[in-house]
Structures are given as structure tokens and as C-alpha cells.
Amino acid sequence: MSDPTPQTLTLADDLTITRMGYGAMQLTGPGVFGPPKDRTRAVAVLRAAVELGITHIDTSDFYGPAVVNELIKEALHPYPATLHIVTKVGVRRSATGGWITSLDPADLKAQVHENLRHLGLESLDVVNLRTASFDGDGSSVAEPFGALADLREQGLIRHLGLSGITGAQLTQAQSIAPVVCVQNRYNLVDRADDDLVDRCAEENIAYAAFFPLGGAFDPLRSRILRDVARRVGASEQQVALAWLLRRSPSMVLIPGTSSVAHLRENIAAADLHLPDEAIDALNTIGQ
């Protein structure tokens, strides 16, 4: 039998996070735009996440825009010392909800200050630079990442990360400042990032898999996943999340939900034991 899956990951002296985090993106209106239908319910989900032991919340000021960060502040400020909020910059929203890449250094700095203001913080634990592509377009990240590194030197940011990047872009960023996390698309079916997942583990960089159940992956279409879930007495979504945590010791998850019940189900996946034979079977899904 394999050892229990570690529940936390330490990336720096002041940064230990629960590997099962919470992604706050769904606490907005449709299309990640505008206010939630039920603000009281959204606040309750955030408070439940912390009460249930999550110390890692993923957000961004372009969720809403500003809606999610203001909800986090309303629900949780003053923040527990153990809570780490990870945000992203690099995108603006149009008046109709469109997503506009914005990597100009001056605007990136403005975005950081907006995150600070809306969250009610003097310094941000982690800021991810969101590139122009979900999967990394190979463009240089030197100028935008350098702008964030400047803010790190000023103490406005404690740690830096990257989102939607390639291995080459990670190497380029590391020549400028330390990188503590990478946030890319990865799940049971979509494993194009296998090499980067392994590299992050070797270098003690958190790999935050976004769309852990999303994109082209529909767990209900996998007979193997369905069979494993039945054998271990869990939902297919829980099995898919548990597999990700077993995939790499530096894997962290940020599944989102606007439901406390669904939040509890996601968190329970961190304690789900998957026998080695189940892992072997699940590994064949993405091949």
C-alpha cells in the first residue's frame, strides 16, 4: 500500500499551503463577469473553505472584475495568518466581459495595486503572471515578469508565479527572480504538460492544475474512471482530483465551486486513498 498523500506543500520559509486549495473564479455572475446571483451564499462558501482547513485561495482582480476579491475581503478580512491568497495579473475585462491580455509593465503594476486595494492587503503572498495563451505561446516573459520582480523588491509581492507558460518561459523567468508556482492546464486526459509537471516537482515549484475536471475532459465518458470510482466508493470527480494529487508531490489543486456541499466533496478528495492498481488503471486514460 502506498503512503498517504501529503496534505501540505512548503515552497518558501513563509509559504506553506494546503495542496487542496480553492479557486474562487465561480463566485461571480455568468462568464466570470458581474456579481454573483447570491452574494450571501458566495461569502458562506469562502468562510467554509477556511473553516474546513484550506489555506490556499486562488483569485484574480479580473474575476468580475474586482467582484471576487471584494467578496474575499468581505468574507475573510482580517485574514488568518495561515491563509495564503494567490492572485493573477495580465488580463483586463471589456465592458461586455471580454478577456483582454494586458502585459504592459505600467499596467501590470496598476493591476497589482488594484489587487492590494480590493483585497485589503499591504502585500500579496503570490502573484502569477498570466500570459497571452492557456498553453504558452513561446513569447518572451522578460519584460512583464521583470515588472513584477520590481514590485517584489519593493515588498508589495512576496512570491512570484506564472500561468499558461512553457518550460522555456519558466527558465527565462527564473533568470529574473525565483518562481514558486506554475499554473497550467492539466488533468487525467490532458497531459501535454507532463514534462513540466515533473520539472516543477524536481525544483520544488508548485504546479497548480487548472481545469482539473474541465476542458475536453468529461469524467462521465470514462469507463475506467467510473469503475475505479465504484471500487473505492467515491465520485468520479473525487477520484480525478485524488489522482492529480498522487501524480506529483508538488501538484496543488484549485477546483472552484459556488456550493458548500460541492466544496466539501472536493476537499474530501484529498483524503481519498487510491490503491496502486487504481492508479495504474487511471494512468491509461490519458495514453
C-alpha positions, 0 to 999 in steps of 0.5 A: 500500500502506498503512503498517504498523500501529503496534505501540505506543500512548503515552497518558501520559509513563509509559504506553506499551503494546503495542496487542496486549495480553492479557486474562487473564479465561480463566485461571480455572475455568468462568464466570470463577469458581474456579481454573483446571483447570491452574494450571501451564499458566495461569502458562506462558501469562502468562510467554509473553505477556511473553516474546513482547513484550506489555506490556499485561495486562488483569485484574480482582480479580473474575476468580475472584475474586482467582484471576487476579491471584494467578496474575499475581503468581505468574507475573510478580512482580517485574514488568518495568518495561515491563509495564503491568497494567490492572485493573477495579473495580465488580463483586463475585462471589456465592458461586455466581459471580454478577456483582454491580455494586458502585459504592459509593465505600467499596467501590470503594476496598476493591476497589482495595486488594484489587487492590494486595494480590493483585497485589503492587503499591504502585500500579496503572498503570490502573484502569477503572471498570466500570459497571452495563451492557456498553453504558452505561446513561446513569447518572451516573459522578460519584460512583464515578469521583470515588472513584477520582480520590481514590485517584489523588491519593493515588498508589495509581492512576496512570491512570484508565479506564472500561468499558461507558460512553457518550460522555456518561459519558466527558465527565462523567468527564473533568470529574473527572480525565483518562481514558486508556482506554475499554473497550467492546464492539466488533468487525467486526459490532458497531459501535454504538460507532463514534462513540466509537471515533473520539472516543477516537482524536481525544483520544488515549484508548485504546479497548480492544475487548472481545469482539473475536471474541465476542458475536453475532459468529461469524467462521465465518458470514462469507463475506467474512471467510473469503475475505479470510482465504484471500487473505492466508493467515491465520485468520479470527480473525487477520484480525478482530483485524488489522482492529480494529487498522487501524480506529483508531490508538488501538484496543488489543486484549485477546483472552484465551486459556488456550493458548500456541499460541492466544496466539501466533496472536493476537499474530501478528495484529498483524503481519498486513498487510491490503491496502486492498481487504481492508479495504474488503471487511471494512468491509461486514460490519458495514453 
